[in-house]
């Protein structure tokens, strides 16, 4: 077999990989918040202010650089005042969109609100990202939420925050102006949403919203119509897109059951993420500039047919999903000049989560392992990387069998690469630079099938193992098992 070749051009810099690209998403949906993140102060599990300490430990070790809340579709039916003040006085409301766990059905207790969320962010050292209610709310409600969180002078809402236990401002930088407002967030057409965005963002900025995120679409025409109507791009810092892959119709199989064709189709679907970033960037550059407006992929990940509202969008987290996530992270690195933030959906127990829990423990998923392996990219400078490899045809487009990206940082060059082949080991040559001082590697999933998934009992089996790295004619050479992901640390001479 002819080796695959990865060429890392360290002299061709793209941009810094923003830490916010390694962000996550927590919605009031299933067991993400209730049971996964927050269990209350009377729970037998160890907690800090009702927040699970085992989940916090996992997320802190991983690095959650920013966390988006409270949704999702839930955001445009959520009124923030329901979730502040004494918990025993907070109203119980219907959850218009999602089941809250398997017993509480479509009911929201509001036990977890703004103060609890900000406390969680403090515990895991994440930047909070709040999504304001545009669909059923108004600018007054949104600007008051900003004031409650961010004002430090002597205003009524700043005093109310202090009475609720937070005398110092929360300093929330990132504010989403609605969510999926073309759908569950109000069924707006792009022109109407542009008018609403302009109105909301104007008043939110007056009260201290530093960076605002507009709801975009994977449809380029929708984005162009929105941007054309907006007329005031200075109000816009980020345009969001959402992309789930896995096909709810079952064309990619389920999380753990799929044939060869379905196996590769999931990877083809995952390639849409990068393509739609490019599409959104083209729309922005028509009416503003991607130098000023970043793209926030603030929901992304695998969504399989078995994850339904009735079961709290739970699905097994398999090796195939994790390898697909690695390719998406490579695509983000390739577009570090375009992607300003991203949020894997969702943090705990829901969809392609990084942590799963039961009533006694929290454990990492295979996708957690990938995010951890990719952590050296955070804050480093992405550089141009090309891959020469075989491709597999699907009914969408061809899927390269090897994916890769690279960054340069203080510790040298870091290269991530994955083998998407279902059943073949791939020998990969990595051409980095002439002055290699040394290299080491780690590999994930070397002894796993693509359908393997994490449980409380087997989670440790998905940890990274050492990878042999040899040198041949100045290139690094590694043998990648099928369905595996690797990271190479390359030192300068």
N, C-alpha and C positions, 0 to 999 in steps of 0.2 A: 504494500500500500504506500502511495506517495504521501509523505507527511503533509499535514496542514501547516500553513505558515501564517504567523501573526507578525506584522511589521509595526513597531511602535516608533513613531517619529517624535522624539522628545523635543525637537526644535520647533515643532508646529503646535503651539499652544492654542487651546480653544477658549477656556475660561475657568475660573474657580468653580469647583463643585460645591455649591451652597449646602451647608449643613441641613437647611430646611428641606432639601430633596429627600432626605431620610426622615420624613415625617410620617405620622400615623393619624388615624381617624377613629373617633369613638362616638357612636350614636346611641341614643336610647332605643335600642333594638336588641331583642333576644337577651342573651346573657353577657352582652358586652359590658355595659355599665353595672347593672344590678346582678351581682353574683360574680362577675369577673373582675371589676375594678373596685366596686363599693359593696360592702355587706352590712354596714352599720356598726356602731360602737358596741352593741351588745352581742355580736357574733362570737362564737367560740374561737374562731381564727384570730391570730394576732393582727391587729389593725392599728393604723395611725389615723385618728379622727374618722374612723369608719372605713378607711381605704385599706384594702388587703396588702399586707406587708410582703407576702410572697410574690404577688404580681408586681408590686413596686420594685422588688429586688431584681426580678427578671428584666423589667423594662429599663431600669437604671443601668444594669450591666450591658444591655444592648446599645443604649443611647437613643433616646427619643427626642430628636432635635426640635420638633414642633408637633403639637397635637391639636387636631381640629375637633370642635364640639359646638353645639349638641347634635348636629346632623349636617348633611343628609336631609331627607324629606321631613324628618321630625322638626328641623329648624324652622320651617315656614308655617308650623302650627304651634310653635313654642313661644310662650310669653315669659320673659326672664323674671318678672316679678313673682311668678308662681314659685320660683326656686330660691328665694332669699328669705331671711328672717328665721325665726324658730321653726324647726322642722315639724313640730306637732301642730303648728298653725298653718302649714302650707296646704293648699287645696289639692285634692286628687282630681285628675282630669282624664278624659279619654285620650289614648294615643291613637291618632287618626290613621296611622300608617302601619305600625309594627306591633307584633306580639312582644311582650316584655317577659321573656323566659317562657317556660312551658306551663306554668300554673297561673300567672297573673294576667294572662291574655293581653288585651289591648288597653291597658290601664297604666297611667303614669302617676306615681306617688309624689314626684318632685322632691324626694328626699335628697337627691343628688342635684345640686344647682350650681350657681356661679362660684360661690365660696368653696364648695367641695371640689369643683373642677380646677380652680386655680391652685388649691392646696395639692391636688394630684400633680399638677405641672411642676410645682416646687419640689415635690418629693422625687420626681424622675428627671428633673432639670430640663424640662421642655418649655419652649416658647408657646404660650397659649394662642390659639387661633379660633376666634369666635365667629359663628355664622348668625347674622341678624335675620329677623323675620320680616321678609318682604311680602310673602304671599298673603298672610292674614294679619300682618302688623302694619305699622305706619312709621313715618320718619321720627315722630315724637318719641315713640317707644324705643326706637333704635338709638337715637342720640342720647336718651337718658341712660341707656345701658352703657354707652361709652363713658358718659359722665360718672356713673356709679363706679366703673372700673378704674378710670384713669385720672380723675381730677384730684388734686391735692389741696386746693384752696377750700375755704370755708363755705361750701354749698350744701344744700339740703341732702343731696344724694351722696356727697362725700361723707357727711356726718352719718348718714344711714349705713354706709359701708363700714364705718368705724364701729357703729353700734353692733354690727354683725360680726365683729371680731377682726376687722382689717383696717387699722388706722392708716396704713401706708397704701398708696395707690397700687393697683395690680399691674399697671404699665403694659397693657395688652396692645401689641403693635399691629397684629393682623386681624382684619375685620372683613369677613365675607358679607357681601350685600346680597343675601338670599342664597338659594341653592336650587339648581335645576329648575329655574323659573320658567323654562319652556315646557315643563311637565308638572311634577307634583308640587312645585313651588309657586303655583298660581296660574299655569296654563297661559303665560304671556306670549304674544308674538314678539319678535326681537325689537321692533320699534317701541312698543309699549314698555317693554322691560328697560330699554335705554332711557326712556323718560323717567321711569321709577328709579333706576340706578342713579341718575344725575341728581334727583331730588334727595334720595336717602344719603348718598355719599356726601353731598354738600353739607347737610346738617350733622352727619356723623363726624366729619372732619372739624367742624366748628367746636365740637366737644372733645377732640383729642384723638380721633382715629388716624393713626399715622400712615398706615398702608391699607388700601381697600382692594378687595378681590371681587371682580364681576363674574357672574355666571355666564360662561360660554357654552359652546355646543361642539360636538364632534362633526356637525354639519358646517362646512366652511361658509355656505351662503348665509346661514343664521348669524354667524359671527360677523360677516361683512355688513349685513343689514343693521345689526346692533351697533357696530362701530361707526357706520355712516350716520346713524341717527344720534349717536352720543354727543357729537360736536365739541365736547370738552374732555379730551383725552387726559388732561392734567389731573382729573379726578380718579384716574384709573392707574393702579400699580401692577395688577396681575389680572390676567384673563384665565378663567379655569376651564378645564375640560375633564370629563369623566370617561374612563374606558375600562369596562369589565370584559374579560375574555373567558370563554368556556361554553358559550352558546346554550341558552336555556332550552333550546329544542332538542338537545342531546346529541348534536352532530359531533361533539368532541367526547362523547361518552360521559361517564360520571367521574367523580374525583378518583375513584379506585378501579373502575371497570371500563376498559376501552380496548378497541382493536388497534392494529398498526396504523390504519388510516386516521382514526380518531386521535391517536397519540400525537401524530405530527400536526394535525389540524389545530390543536391547542396552541402550538408554537406559532403557527401562521396567524392565528387570532391575536396572540400577544404582540406580534410585530406591528399591529395596527396602532399601538400606543405611540411609537416614534413617528409613524406616518402622520398621525393626527396632530402631533406637536408641530410638525412641519406645516401642515395645513393651517393651523391657527396662527403660526408665525407669519405666513404669507398674508393672511387677512389683516393682522396687526400692522404689518409694514405698508399696507395700502393706505391706512388712515392715521397711523402714528409711527412708532418705531419700537422694535424689539430691544433697542438699547434702553428704552424707558419703561416699557411694559413687558413684564415677564409672563411666562406661561406656568400656571399652577395646575398640575395634574392632581387635583386634590381628592380624587377617588380613583383607585386603580387596583386591579387584582383579578384572580380567578373566581368565577361564580358558576357553580355547577347546578344542574337541574334539581338535585335533591335539596338544595338550600332554598327553602320557601319561607314566606312570612309566618306560616303556622308553626314551623319548628325553630323560629328565631334565626333564620338564615345560617344554620349550622351545616357544615360539611366536613368530611375528613380532609386533613391537610397532607397531601402526598408529596413524594419526591418530584413527580412530574411538575406539579405546581411550583415547587421551589426552584427548579431549573428554569422554568419559564420566567419567574421573577428575576432571576439572574440576568437573563437577556434583556428584560425591560430596564434594569438598572444600568446595564451597558449602554442601552440606547439613551438614557438620561445623561450619562457621562459624555457620549458623543455630542449631545446637544446642551452642554453646560452653559453655553452662551444664550440659550433660549429658555430652558427650564429653571424657574426661580424657586419652586417648591413642589413637593409631591406628597401624597398621603396614601399609604397602603391601607386598603379596607379589608377588615377592620382590626383594631388592636387586639382584642381578646374574644375568643370563642366564636366570633362571627366571620363568615366568609374566609378570606385568606389571612387569617389572624397569625400573629407571631407568638401568642401565648394562649394556652388552653388551661382551664381550671375545672376542678370539681369542688366538693364541699370541704376537701381536706388539703389540696395541693394545687400548685401552678407549675406548668412545665412548658418548655419551648417547643415550637414546631420546626419542621425542616426549613420553612421560610425564614424563621428566626435565625437559623444557622447561616443562611445566605446573607441576610442583612448584616450579621456580625462579621462574616468574612469580607464583606465589602466596606466595612467601616474605615479602613485606612484611606479610602478615596475621599472621605469627608474633609472639606477644607483645602484639599490639594488642588493642583491645576491639571485639568483634563488635557490630554494631548492626542493628536490624530493617530488613529489606529486602524489598520486595514487587516482583513482576514481573507486568506485564500483557502477555500474548503469546498467540499462537495455539497450539493443541495438536493433536497427531496421535494418532489412536486406534491402539491395539495390542490384542492379545488379553489383555493384563494390565490396563492402564489408560492414560489419556491422558498423552502426553509433552509438556510445555511446550517450545516451540522455543527459548526463551531461558532460561538459568539465570544467576543472579547472587548475589553476597554482598558485604558491605562491612565494613570495620573503620575505627576511628578510632585514630590513634596520634600520636606526637610530630611526624611529618612531614605530618600532615593526614589526609584520608580516602583510603582505597584501595578501589577497586571492581574486582572481577573479574566477567567476564561471558562467556558462550559462546553461540554460535549452533549449535544441533543440527540445523538444516535440512540435508537432504541436498544440495540444489542451489539454494537461494535465499539471496541476500544479505538481511540484515535491517537496517533502519534503526532504531536504538535511541536513545531519549531517556533521559537519566539525570538525575533531579531529586535534587540532593544538598543544597544549602543556598543561602541568599540571598547569602552573602558569599564567593563563589568568587573566589580571587585568581589562579588560573591552573590549567591542567590539561594533562597530557600522557598519551600512551597508547602501548602496545605491543600487537602482535597476533601470534599464532602461527598457522601453517598456512594463511595467506592464499592461497598458491599451490599447495596440496596437495589431492589427492583423499583421501577418508576411508580408502581402502585402502592408501595409501602408508605405508611403514614404514622404519625406520632400518637402515642398514648402515654398515660401516666407511667406505665411500666417500662416502656421501651425508649423514652425520650433521649436518654443518654447515649443510645446507640447511634444517634445521628450526629454526634460531635465530629469535628474535623480530625483527620489523620494526617501524618506527615506524608509529603509527596516527594518522590525522588526527582531531583533536577540535575541533569547532566549538561555539559557544554560540548558543542561540536562545531568547529569552524567559526567560533565566536558567537554562535547562537545558543540559546537555552533550548533544551529538548525535554519534553515530558510525555508520558503515556497517560492519557485520560481515559478512565473506565467509562462505559456507557452511562448516561444519565447522571453525570457528575459535574461538580463546580469546583474550580481551584483558584487559589490566590498565590501569586509569586511576588516575593519581596526581592528587589534587585538593588544591590548596593553599587555605588560608583567606586572605581578603583582609586 
